[in-house]
Amino acid sequence: MIGNNKIVEEITQLVSNVKNNIAKEINRSIVYVYWNIGKIITSNENEFNNRLEYGKEILKSLSDDLTKYLGKGYSVSNLKYMRMFYKKYPDFEVVSNQLTWSHYCELMIIDDLNKRSFYEKECINSNWSVRELKRQLGTSLFERLLLSSGKNNKKKVMELLHVGQVINKPTDIIKEPYVFEFLGIKENKPILERDLEYKLIKHIEYFLLELGKGFMFVGSQQRITINNIDYYIDMVFYNKFLKSYVLIDLKMDKLKAENLGQMNLYLNYYEQVVNSEDDGKPVGIILCAEKDNIMLEYALGGLSTNIFTSTYTYYIPNKDDLISEVEKVLNE
């Protein structure tokens, strides 16, 4: 039986690897074919058949003929996507073989080149599924990362579009705001802190996606004891890129100065008692409904530089408002 189990494991791994390789090759071929169809359509356009109404008739006729000879998959809308694909990516060398056609259908509709480049990089670096990409697009991850980086936004823009989200320092993991739309809680609906924590743990897969790359869940209500007094940290994670514990404190109301002092206590304890030699300084994130930036400026003076605060929301924020905020900071 032991021998059979080993054989089954080896064969299963072999077949899985071959299937994955075949799937990747098929995907690469599909993307290549669709890009070339877009190229053929575009190269046969001229000032007459590119007119709106006339162009529709040509694509409709082409769709009917291709469907007749090749079967499904050549609807007018698909042909429009193929044409758009070629126009947005005229150089096939920059098309990644790690992304599927479904990924590109989401990416090509992003007009801003910086933003599109960021999401492409993150799809590859974080191995996002199409569903995860849609979620990050819907919650405006690009804008939220920019808003969380203070006045260094122009530098941050260049970093994000060239390499995606790289986590080298604690500020790289912070977003503003955090979006918990996956919990299904209605805005302004009263909810207890422990219930919010319970829901986040219940939906831990989505919460980890929202936190970002490299997060691993350690536990909730983690007890530390100092001078015979027990304290409980709402949620503790570990980030493999920072090699640091990340402590999260949930606050249902406006941030208070004493919340910062309490988090500083937690961080000092983890650094002195819990950390191993290879661990970096622990990071503290206080998630609150509201915060006063002027109060923060005074309250954080002299405290650990690894304390961060951010707001959270139960619904997807208005994308136009976030873009407007980003533009305002960039202009400043």
N, C-alpha and C positions, 0 to 999 in steps of 0.2 A: 504493500500500500504506500509506503514511504517513497519507494522508487517510482510508482505510478504518479503520485502527486507531483514529484519533481518533473517528470516527463510532461504531464499535463500543463504545468506552469510554463515550461520552456516553449511548448507548442503554442499555447495561448498567447504568449508574448510575441512569438514569431508572427503568428497570423495577425495580431493587432498592429504590429509594426508595418506589415505589408499592406494592410487595409488603409492605414493612415497615409502611407506613401502613395498608394493608388488614388486616394481621395485628394491629396495635394496636387498630384499630377493632373487629375481630371479638372480640378478647380483652376489650375494654371492654364490649361487648354481652353476652358470656357472663357476666362478673362481675355486671353489672347484672341480668340475668335470674335468676341463681342467688340473688342477694341478695333479690330480690323474691319468689321462690318461698319462701325462708326466712321472709320477712315474712308471706306468706299462710298458711303452715303455722302459724306462731306466733300469728297473730291469730285463728285458728280453734280454738285450744286452750282448754280450760277445765279446771276442777278434776277433771272426770270422765275426759275422754279423754287427759289428761296423765299419768294413772297409768301406771306402767311397762309392765305387760303389755298393758293396753288400748291404750296408745299404740303399741306394736309392731304390733298388729293393724291400726290405722288407717294407719300408714305402709306396711305391706305391701300393703294394699288400694289405697292411693293410688299406690304404685309400680307395681302391676299395671295400673291404669287408664292412668297416664301413659305407660307403656311401650307399651300397646296403641295409643294415639293418636299418640304422639310418637316412638316408637322408643327406642333405647338411651340410657343416660345418666341414668336416673331410678331406679336401684336404691335399696333401703332405705338402704344406707350413704351413698350420695350425697345422698339427701334429708336424712339426719341431719346431714351436713356443711353443707348449705344452711341448715338450721334453726340450727345452731351459728354459722354465718357471720353471720346476721342478729342473733343474740343478742350476739355479741362486737362487732359493728360496727353498732349500731342507727342510726347516722347515716351515710348513704351518702356524704356530702360528704367524710368523712375517708378513704374508700376510694381508694387511688391507682390511676390508670389506667396506671401503669408496671409494676404487678405483675399476674401472671397468676393464674388460679384455682388453679393448682398451687402457686404461692407461698403463697396464702392458706390452702390446705389444710394447709401446714406451720406457718404462723404462728398460726392460730386455736387450735391445741391448746396454745399457751403461755399458762398461766394468769396468770403474773406480768406485769402491765401494763408495768412498766419494761423488762423483758427483751424483751417483744414489740415495744414501741416502738423499742428499739435495733435489733433485727433488721430491722424494716420500713425504718428509715432507711438501714441499711447495704445492704439489697437495692437500694434506689433509688440511693444515692450511689455504690456500687461496682458497680452493674449485675450483681449476682450472678444466675447461672442457678439453677434449682431445685436442681440437683446441688450447686452451691457452697453454697447456703443450708443444705442438709441436712448437708453436711460441717461447716460452722461451728457449726451447732446441736449436732451429734454430739460435737464437740470442745470444747463449752462456751466459745466465744470470749468471751461476755459476762463470765463469771466470771473468765476468765484475764486479761482487760484490767483488771478491778477489782483483782485480786490483785497486778498489776504496778505499781499506782499508790500503794503505800505507805499512809500514814495519811489521805490525802485522798479516801478512797473515797466518802464521802457527796456531795462535790462532783462526783466523777467519775460517780457514778450519774446525777445531774441532767444532766450534759453528754451522757452517752451516750443517755439516753432522749429528750432534746429535739432533738439534732442528729446523733446517731450518732457515729462515731469521726472526730474532727477532728484533723488533724495540724498542729500549730503549733510544737511543740517536741519535742526528741528523746524525752522520756519517753512521748509519745503513741504511739510505734511499738513499745514494749516489751510483751511478753506473759510470763506465768509460769504454767505452763511452755510451751515450744514443743512442738508435737505432730507427730511424723514417722511417723504410722501408715501413710501412703501408701508408705513404703519397704518394708513387709512384713518388717521385721526382728523376730525374736522377742526379747522382753524377756530381758535377762541373757545374750544370745548374744554371745560375744566378736567384736569387729569392729575393724579397724584404722581409724585416723583418715582415712587417704587413701581407704579404701573407703567410709566414710560420706560424705566429700566427693564422691566419684564418683557415689554413688547420689543425692545431693541435686541434683547437676547434671543427671543423667539424668532426674530427675523435676522439672525446674526450674519447670514450670508450676504444679505443686502446691506447691512450696516458695515461689514468689512469692505464691500465695494465702495461705499460712500467714504469711508475713512481713507482708502487709497492703497497704494502698493506696500507690500511687505508686512502687513499687520497680522498678528496671530492673537487670538483671544486667550487670555490667561484665566480670568474669572471675574465674578461680580461680588460685591460686598466683601472685599478682601480686608480681613481684620489685621490691624497692627496695634500693639499694646505698648504704651509709654507710661511709665510710672503708675502701673496698675489701672490705667484708663484705656478702654478699648475705643478705637476709631475705625470706621468702615469706609473704604474707598469704593465708590459706586461701580466702576469698571476698570479693569487693568488689562492692557494689551502689551505685546512686545513687537517692536518693529525690527525686522532683520537687517534693513539697510542702515539704520542708525545704531543698531545693536543696543537699543535702549528700551527700558520699560516706559510705557505711555499710560499715565494715570488720567482717567476721565471722571470729572465730577459734574453731575447733572443738576441744574438749578431751574426751577419752574418759573421763577420771577426775575426781576432785575438783579444784576450782579451787585453784590455788596463787598465792601472793603475786607470784611472778615473772611470772606470766601477765599481771597487771595492768600491771606496768612495761613489758613488751614491747608491749602494746597502746598504752600511752601514747607509746612511741617511734613506732609506726606513725602515730598521729594527728598528732603534731607534724610528722612528715615530710610527710604529705599536706597539712597546712595550709600549710606553708612552701614546698613544692616543687610539688605536684600541683594544688592549688586554683587556680581562676581568681578574678578580682576579684568575680564574681557568686556564687561558691559560699559556703555557710555553713560553719561549723566542722564538720569530719568527726566522725562518730559511730562509736564502737567497741562491738561487742556480743560478749561472750565466752559461747559456749554450752557448758555443761559438764554432766556427769552429776550432780554434787553441788556444793554451795557452802556455805561457813561464813559466815553473816551477821556474826558478831562479828569474824572476821578481815577481812572486807570493810570494815567500819567503820574499822579502823585502816589498812589497806593503801591505801584510796582517799583518805585525808587528804592534801591537797596535790596530788593528781593531777588530770588533766583531769576536769571534771564531765560530760564526754560519754562516759565509759566506763560501760557497763552490763553486768551479768551476769544470766544466766537459765539455768535448767535445761531439758533437753529429755527427751522420752520417746518410745519407739517404739510405744506403744499409747495408745488413747484413755483419758484419765484418768477415774476414777470421778466422775460428775457430782455425786452426793450429797456426796462429800468436798470438792469444790471449793465447792459452795454453803455447806457448813458452815464452810469457811475464810473465805469472804466475810462470812458472818454474824458470825463471831467478831471480825473486824477492825472491822466496822461497829459492833458492840456496844462495843468498846473505845473 
